[in-house]
Amino acid sequence: MKTPLKLWVAGARPRTLPAAVVPVVVGTTAGYVANRQFLAVVVPRGANASVFVHVAHSFSIGNALLALVVALALQIGTNYVNDYADGVRGTDEVRVGPVRLVAGKLASVRQVKLAALASFGVSGIAGLILAIRVSYWFIPIGLLCGLAGWAYTGGRHPYGYLGLGEALVFVFFGLVATAGSAYVQHVPYFGGLQFPWAFAVWVSVPVGLLATALLQANNLRDVETDKESGKKTVAVRLGRTRAGYLYVGTLVVAAASIGVLQHYRGWALIALAALPIAVVPSRLALSDQNGRALLPMLPATARLQLAGGALLTIGLLLVRP
């Protein structure tokens, strides 16, 4: 069976990819800004001109690109695992969302599994190079990320079927991806300057919450079909109405976390300008609609994540030391 390229692209679920791109972009910016802060702390104390110039231009595009490849390949690999695993279990027999390769008999289980392994392989190679360039601690962290991506719906006891998907998305596509992308921009020999973990973690919080909202939008749409197939997501456990409240609550907490972040970088507040995009998906979440009627929630949440991430990036860059 030969599957056209456009179907493989659709199977990679492009609308979920902001969950991989946004943390890398925001985290990279946070790392760059943290390095720039060195100018305010060390240079007035008498650092020489060569250090000043080095710090002022301290940005590794190579590390940033490697981090982006790791995140994107992990996301795509996780999506392919989800496709073949749910297809084998019959979870996707009745679909109201985007195309599924296995359930739609557009590709074989073996083909999709190989695509998932290839994606994880690309992520692993990029991650290994990044570890060599930055820190070997990234090797076990990368292995843990790959395991989390596979175990979401793969294996005997997938945590996505147990209602743990949102928590793991927040951790890996929020805290780990964002703070990790910030760390790979860190220059450790700045006269003893320590990496600002508190700042990196707070930057990660709204990013992780928006990624979580993306998964919630997906699961809210599928709540009825997931219930029938025995997939006990948070939306299934809570029920349609309370799952809708949770989605809106996640966006509210994301906005509040940006309010806290302004303590570190005042211009971060401009990220709140993306909130109008949340109106339509929030109304759908709080409505009594189900299934196909909720299809607009996923792309709208993806746009919210992209706009929020872009504005947060701008807000971080507007800060001068």
Helices and strands as residue ranges (DSSP letters): H 5-11, G 14-16, H 18-41, G 43-45, H 49-56, H 61-89, H 109-133, H 138-151, G 159-161, H 165-170, I 171-176, H 177-183, H 197-221, H 223-229, H 234-238, H 240-261, G 266-278, H 279-286, G 291-294, H 297-317
